[in-house]
Structure formats: structure tokens, C-alpha cells
């Protein structure tokens, strides 16, 4: 019986510590970290600045994490490179839903604005299922990847990819946000 108060104290201490850890996960401090995001621009002559494996953005699958890089080519045109990276390390974006825009293969490409609006509505509908929290309460933003005119006409691309990213510029994701409630 003399051990009972000590056991109770240890149990209460353990409960208090685990509640604190759960609170950190809910508020995102364990998932979203303060860090410089992937640089928007890089020196194309130094590919070591890129993290991950280069991929066509329309080939990204739900559950994959990625970074986007911009650079100016020799003709001074702005180019984008998207790289897949592991979700178990620092990354800027996580794809959470993939769907197809409802159009026949031979249908003309709709205006990009139409694609964007449709994609944003679908992605908003799927957000809470993925994150586990309503969008308006979340520390995450929604982004979309829609077919370009070229991929629509040349490749019959109808893929729409929904992704999330931190709501502040100086943040990165440290792990997957699936069911994180942040």
C-alpha cells in the first residue's frame, strides 16, 4: 500500500507527458518545422542544389511528397523542375488526392481558369478526409496541379493533383500530414 501513491504519481506524470506530445502533434509543431523552404530559384549549372528525383508534375501520385524549383534557362525563360522526395524528411508539398477532369479524350482544352476552379473545389472536398481537420482550421494550404494546354492536347492528360503545403513561407513539412489534424 505504501507504493500506491508513488505508482499514481508516476502514472499521472506519464499521462501529462503524453498529452503534451499529442498537443504538439495536433498543433503541428512536430510536423511543420521552421525552415527556409526550397529555394524558388537555383543556379542550373549546379544540379547539386536539387533534392530528389526529377519528375513530370502530372505524374505525381497521391501520397508522394515533392519540391518545386524555378530557374532561368539560357534564353532567359522561367523553367520549373519538380522533384520527388521522401515524405519522411523535409519537403515543401504533399500530394493527397488524384482525380481526372471529366472530359472526353478528344474534348478541347477548357480555359485554365475553369480547370483551376474545378480542381480547387474537388481538392477542398477531399482535404478533411486526408488531414483530419477542416480546411479553415488547418495550418495547411491547398494547391493544385492541372493539365497544361500542351499535355491536354498532346498526351490526353486529364489528371488533377491536389497537394498541401504549410500556410507560412518560412516553413516546411517534416513528415506526412495524413491524418495529422493540423
C-alpha positions as CSV (number, residue, x, y, z in Angstrom):
1,X,0.0,0.0,0.0
2,X,2.9,2.4,0.6
3,X,3.8,2.1,-3.1
4,X,0.3,3.2,-4.3
5,X,0.9,7.0,-4.1
6,X,4.2,6.6,-5.9
7,X,2.6,4.5,-8.7
8,X,-0.2,7.0,-9.0
9,X,2.2,9.9,-9.3
10,X,4.2,8.1,-12.0
11,X,1.0,7.3,-13.9
12,X,-0.1,10.9,-13.7
13,X,3.3,12.2,-14.9
14,X,3.2,9.8,-17.8
15,X,-0.3,10.9,-18.8
16,X,0.7,14.6,-18.6
17,X,3.8,14.0,-20.8
18,X,1.9,12.0,-23.4
19,X,-0.9,14.7,-23.5
20,X,1.8,17.3,-24.2
21,X,3.2,15.2,-27.1
22,X,-0.3,14.8,-28.5
23,X,-0.9,18.5,-28.3
24,X,2.3,19.2,-30.2
25,X,1.2,16.8,-33.0
26,X,-2.2,18.5,-33.1
27,X,-0.8,22.0,-33.3
28,X,1.7,20.9,-35.9
29,X,4.9,21.7,-34.1
30,X,6.2,18.1,-34.7
31,X,5.1,18.1,-38.4
32,X,5.6,21.6,-39.7
33,X,9.1,23.0,-38.9
34,X,10.5,26.4,-39.2
35,X,13.0,26.2,-42.1
36,X,13.8,28.0,-45.3
37,X,11.6,26.5,-48.0
38,X,13.1,25.1,-51.1
39,X,14.7,28.0,-52.9
40,X,12.4,29.3,-55.7
41,X,15.4,29.8,-57.9
42,X,18.7,28.0,-58.3
43,X,21.8,28.0,-60.5
44,X,21.1,25.5,-63.3
45,X,24.8,24.9,-63.6
46,X,24.9,23.4,-60.1
47,X,22.4,20.4,-60.1
48,X,23.6,19.5,-56.5
49,X,21.2,22.2,-55.3
50,X,18.3,19.9,-56.3
51,X,16.9,17.4,-53.8
52,X,15.1,14.4,-55.1
53,X,14.4,12.8,-58.4
54,X,13.1,15.0,-61.3
55,X,9.6,14.1,-62.4
56,X,6.8,15.5,-64.7
57,X,4.4,17.2,-62.3
58,X,1.4,15.5,-63.9
59,X,2.9,12.1,-63.0
60,X,2.8,12.8,-59.2
61,X,0.7,10.3,-57.3
62,X,-1.3,10.7,-54.1
63,X,0.9,10.1,-51.1
64,X,4.0,11.4,-52.7
65,X,6.0,14.4,-51.5
66,X,7.8,16.9,-53.7
67,X,9.6,20.2,-54.1
68,X,9.4,22.7,-57.0
69,X,12.3,24.7,-58.3
70,X,12.4,27.6,-60.8
71,X,15.3,28.7,-62.9
72,X,16.0,30.8,-65.9
73,X,17.3,28.9,-68.9
74,X,19.8,30.2,-71.4
75,X,17.1,32.1,-73.3
76,X,16.1,33.7,-70.0
77,X,12.8,31.9,-69.9
78,X,11.5,30.8,-66.5
79,X,11.5,26.9,-66.2
80,X,10.2,24.7,-63.5
81,X,11.7,21.4,-62.2
82,X,9.6,19.2,-59.8
83,X,11.4,16.6,-57.7
84,X,10.0,13.7,-55.7
85,X,11.4,13.5,-52.2
86,X,10.7,11.2,-49.3
87,X,7.8,12.2,-47.0
88,X,10.0,11.2,-44.0
89,X,12.2,14.2,-44.4
90,X,11.9,17.9,-45.1
91,X,9.7,18.7,-48.1
92,X,7.5,21.5,-49.3
93,X,4.4,19.8,-50.7
94,X,2.5,16.5,-50.2
95,X,0.1,15.2,-52.9
96,X,-3.1,13.8,-51.2
97,X,-5.7,13.2,-54.0
98,X,-5.6,12.4,-57.7
99,X,-8.6,12.6,-59.9
100,X,-9.4,13.2,-63.6
101,X,-11.1,16.2,-65.0
102,X,-14.4,14.9,-66.5
103,X,-13.9,15.4,-70.2
104,X,-13.6,13.1,-73.2
105,X,-10.2,12.3,-74.7
106,X,-11.0,14.3,-77.8
107,X,-12.6,17.3,-76.0
108,X,-11.0,20.7,-76.4
109,X,-9.0,22.0,-73.5
110,X,-11.1,24.2,-71.2
111,X,-9.7,27.6,-70.1
112,X,-7.1,27.2,-67.4
113,X,-9.3,29.2,-65.1
114,X,-12.1,26.7,-65.4
115,X,-9.7,23.8,-64.7
116,X,-8.3,25.6,-61.6
117,X,-11.8,26.4,-60.1
118,X,-13.0,22.8,-60.7
119,X,-9.8,21.4,-59.2
120,X,-9.8,23.7,-56.1
121,X,-13.4,22.7,-55.3
122,X,-12.6,19.0,-55.6
123,X,-9.4,19.4,-53.5
124,X,-11.3,21.3,-50.8
125,X,-13.9,18.4,-50.6
126,X,-11.1,15.9,-50.1
127,X,-8.9,17.9,-47.7
128,X,-10.6,17.0,-44.4
129,X,-10.6,13.3,-45.3
130,X,-6.8,13.4,-45.7
131,X,-5.7,15.8,-43.0
132,X,-8.4,15.0,-40.4
133,X,-9.3,18.7,-39.8
134,X,-11.5,21.2,-41.6
135,X,-9.5,23.4,-44.0
136,X,-10.5,26.7,-42.3
137,X,-9.0,25.4,-39.0
138,X,-5.8,23.9,-40.6
139,X,-2.3,25.3,-40.8
140,X,-2.1,24.0,-44.3
141,X,-2.9,25.5,-47.7
142,X,-4.2,23.6,-50.8
143,X,-2.5,23.6,-54.1
144,X,-3.5,22.0,-57.4
145,X,-1.7,20.7,-60.5
146,X,-3.9,20.8,-63.6
147,X,-3.1,19.7,-67.2
148,X,-1.5,22.3,-69.3
149,X,-2.8,23.1,-72.8
150,X,0.1,21.1,-74.3
151,X,-0.4,18.0,-72.1
152,X,-4.1,18.1,-72.6
153,X,-3.8,18.1,-76.4
154,X,-0.6,16.1,-76.9
155,X,-0.9,13.5,-74.1
156,X,-4.7,13.5,-73.4
157,X,-3.8,14.4,-69.8
158,X,-6.8,14.9,-67.6
159,X,-5.1,14.4,-64.2
160,X,-5.7,16.8,-61.4
161,X,-3.5,16.5,-58.4
162,X,-4.3,18.0,-55.0
163,X,-1.5,18.9,-52.6
164,X,-0.9,20.6,-49.3
165,X,1.8,22.9,-48.1
166,X,2.5,25.0,-44.9
167,X,0.5,28.2,-44.6
168,X,3.6,30.2,-43.9
169,X,6.5,30.9,-46.3
170,X,9.3,30.1,-43.8
171,X,8.0,26.5,-43.0
172,X,8.5,23.1,-44.4
173,X,6.8,19.8,-43.7
174,X,8.9,17.3,-41.8
175,X,6.7,14.2,-42.3
176,X,3.5,13.2,-43.9
177,X,0.4,15.2,-42.8
178,X,-2.0,12.4,-43.4
179,X,-4.5,12.2,-40.5
180,X,-2.3,14.7,-38.6
181,X,-5.2,17.0,-37.7
182,X,-3.1,20.1,-38.3
